[in-house]
């Protein structure tokens, strides 16, 4: 039988890793941070120039139900040189044609797991489906410095349908061309 003091010492050694070195408080990390460490948080991004009145589209396809993986969508980070930019997330869009595959990055660079979702930029989509979320960036006179994305993820998360087509449409409502940076962020959880 293990000596109670040995067991207590082992537990104390284990718990010491959860204690902050300076304050001695218990360490805590938020859910997003934990998902990064679990190797299930992913991102992709694009820098694009969109003409006045133009729209850029990204197709995003979730894994089918047979995989048992659910996509938890987080608010997009957007930065633009222009004004009057609207980013809309559509669900149940038609299958995208054309475009180029985007690089999907696992936020934990120590693991090799790849995303089950796919994304393509510069696509053509004939039927938009249903708008389920949007972000609008107002601003001045196309002079830049406008951005969005500082919302916390938990309040704005969307659990996406399995095996569905989505599109992220970035519309430039300005009277001049503008450069737009958009980062997409999600995690892929089993049996959500």
Helices and strands as residue ranges (DSSP letters): H 4-16, H 31-38, E 41-50, E 55-61, G 65-67, E 69-73, E 77-80, E 85-91, E 100-101, E 105-106, E 118-121, E 130-137, E 146-148, H 153-156, E 158-159, E 165-172, E 178-190
